[in-house]
């Protein structure tokens, strides 16, 4: 079941990001679900857009840093 869900997530990511420009940092910041799908696909080697992988990782790292610093 998890494998089917993972495959579905990857296919959704490909469909969403496969057309047009790579997802930018603003889009990835506003859509954590898309960001996590892209990061998962990047981690398992099925995502072929290095720029999207880099953007998603940068936003993920920035969010982790913000959370670790606590409320502003």
Backbone as CSV, one residue per row, in Angstrom:
resi,resn,N_x,N_y,N_z,CA_x,CA_y,CA_z,C_x,C_y,C_z
1,UNK,0.824,-1.191,0.000,0.000,0.000,0.000,0.868,1.256,0.000
2,UNK,1.933,1.244,0.823,2.820,2.408,0.859,3.507,2.610,-0.483
3,UNK,3.844,1.508,-1.130,4.510,1.611,-2.428,3.581,2.256,-3.453
4,UNK,2.312,1.873,-3.431,1.345,2.468,-4.358,1.183,3.956,-4.081
5,UNK,1.157,4.329,-2.806,1.030,5.744,-2.448,2.273,6.509,-2.885
6,UNK,3.430,5.909,-2.708,4.671,6.556,-3.131,4.729,6.732,-4.640
7,UNK,4.301,5.693,-5.350,4.267,5.776,-6.809,3.288,6.838,-7.261
8,UNK,2.143,6.900,-6.609,1.152,7.924,-6.953,1.706,9.319,-6.713
9,UNK,2.414,9.490,-5.611,2.997,10.800,-5.297,4.027,11.196,-6.348
10,UNK,4.819,10.238,-6.766,5.836,10.526,-7.780,5.180,10.884,-9.106
11,UNK,4.160,10.125,-9.484,3.454,10.428,-10.727,2.802,11.796,-10.670
12,UNK,2.218,12.135,-9.534,1.609,13.451,-9.372,2.661,14.539,-9.511
13,UNK,3.804,14.325,-8.900,4.890,15.304,-9.000,5.327,15.477,-10.445
14,UNK,5.457,14.374,-11.154,5.863,14.449,-12.555,4.823,15.196,-13.375
15,UNK,3.558,14.900,-13.132,2.497,15.583,-13.864,2.467,17.067,-13.555
16,UNK,2.630,17.409,-12.292,2.563,18.812,-11.883,3.785,19.576,-12.359
17,UNK,4.948,18.970,-12.241,6.182,19.692,-12.538,6.765,19.356,-13.895
18,UNK,6.230,18.361,-14.554,6.786,17.937,-15.830,6.533,18.899,-16.963
19,UNK,5.578,19.767,-16.825,5.237,20.709,-17.882,5.714,22.102,-17.502
20,UNK,6.423,22.738,-18.394,6.790,24.123,-18.153,8.001,24.281,-17.267
21,UNK,8.020,25.391,-16.565,9.155,25.774,-15.733,9.233,24.922,-14.464
22,UNK,10.456,24.755,-13.938,10.593,24.074,-12.647,9.890,24.876,-11.553
23,UNK,9.442,24.177,-10.535,8.795,24.861,-9.409,9.813,25.786,-8.758
24,UNK,9.420,27.024,-8.581,10.299,28.008,-7.957,10.222,27.941,-6.444
25,UNK,11.092,28.686,-5.801,11.150,28.670,-4.341,9.865,29.182,-3.711
26,UNK,9.252,30.203,-4.305,8.002,30.738,-3.741,6.898,29.689,-3.789
27,UNK,6.801,28.982,-4.900,5.786,27.933,-5.036,6.044,26.799,-4.047
28,UNK,7.295,26.399,-3.906,7.636,25.313,-2.992,7.440,25.717,-1.537
29,UNK,7.661,26.985,-1.225,7.440,27.461,0.146,5.957,27.449,0.486
30,UNK,5.114,27.794,-0.482,3.675,27.867,-0.225,2.981,26.513,-0.328
31,UNK,3.664,25.499,-0.857,3.046,24.181,-1.037,3.948,23.088,-0.453
32,UNK,3.873,22.880,0.883,4.744,21.883,1.525,4.540,20.463,0.992
33,UNK,3.323,20.149,0.564,3.059,18.804,0.041,3.836,18.581,-1.258
34,UNK,3.790,19.551,-2.156,4.550,19.451,-3.405,6.042,19.356,-3.104
35,UNK,6.499,20.182,-2.164,7.918,20.171,-1.786,8.337,18.797,-1.276
36,UNK,7.531,18.196,-0.424,7.901,16.885,0.122,7.878,15.807,-0.959
37,UNK,6.950,15.918,-1.909,6.912,14.952,-3.012,8.163,15.076,-3.882
38,UNK,8.559,16.302,-4.163,9.759,16.516,-4.974,10.990,16.011,-4.235
39,UNK,11.088,16.309,-2.937,12.242,15.847,-2.157,12.318,14.325,-2.118
40,UNK,11.169,13.666,-1.989,11.154,12.200,-1.980,11.624,11.652,-3.326
41,UNK,11.141,12.249,-4.403,11.546,11.800,-5.736,13.033,12.079,-5.984
42,UNK,13.521,13.195,-5.483,14.951,13.512,-5.618,15.791,12.494,-4.846
43,UNK,15.333,12.141,-3.663,16.076,11.209,-2.809,16.173,9.820,-3.425
44,UNK,15.102,9.381,-4.106,15.153,8.031,-4.683,15.614,8.022,-6.142
45,UNK,15.984,9.200,-6.652,16.567,9.271,-7.986,15.588,9.312,-9.139
46,UNK,14.298,9.438,-8.853,13.313,9.445,-9.939,12.990,10.844,-10.441
47,UNK,13.448,11.863,-9.750,13.191,13.246,-10.181,14.400,13.720,-10.973
48,UNK,14.173,14.188,-12.178,15.293,14.486,-13.070,15.658,15.962,-13.154
49,UNK,14.908,16.836,-12.499,15.187,18.269,-12.579,16.022,18.696,-11.375
50,UNK,17.313,18.844,-11.592,18.231,19.183,-10.498,17.902,20.535,-9.875
51,UNK,17.417,21.480,-10.674,17.079,22.805,-10.145,15.922,22.711,-9.158
52,UNK,14.910,21.909,-9.475,13.791,21.729,-8.543,14.254,21.050,-7.268
53,UNK,15.127,20.072,-7.395,15.661,19.404,-6.207,16.392,20.411,-5.326
54,UNK,17.197,21.237,-5.941,17.947,22.252,-5.205,17.010,23.262,-4.547
55,UNK,16.005,23.723,-5.285,15.038,24.676,-4.732,14.291,24.075,-3.546
56,UNK,13.828,22.843,-3.706,13.066,22.189,-2.641,13.928,22.003,-1.396
57,UNK,15.178,21.607,-1.582,16.081,21.396,-0.448,16.390,22.717,0.252
58,UNK,16.582,23.779,-0.514,16.865,25.091,0.082,15.694,25.568,0.934
59,UNK,14.476,25.404,0.438,13.294,25.822,1.191,13.115,24.944,2.421
60,UNK,13.340,23.656,2.279,13.229,22.737,3.416,14.224,23.130,4.511
61,UNK,15.458,23.412,4.127,16.479,23.818,5.103,16.121,25.139,5.773
62,UNK,15.613,26.094,5.010,15.216,27.391,5.574,14.066,27.219,6.565
63,UNK,13.101,26.363,6.227,11.980,26.113,7.139,12.452,25.446,8.428
64,UNK,13.372,24.495,8.313,13.913,23.837,9.509,14.639,24.843,10.394
65,UNK,15.392,25.735,9.779,16.101,26.761,10.542,15.111,27.678,11.251
66,UNK,14.080,28.117,10.544,13.054,28.974,11.154,12.393,28.286,12.346
67,UNK,12.064,26.996,12.192,11.423,26.259,13.288,12.372,26.105,14.472
68,UNK,13.657,25.897,14.194,14.608,25.698,15.289,14.854,26.983,16.079
69,UNK,14.658,28.129,15.437,14.862,29.406,16.123,13.663,29.806,16.968
70,UNK,12.544,29.142,16.771,11.352,29.420,17.572,10.552,30.585,17.039
71,UNK,9.504,30.948,17.801,8.630,32.039,17.356,9.375,33.368,17.315
72,UNK,8.951,34.201,16.400,9.606,35.509,16.247,8.911,36.556,17.061
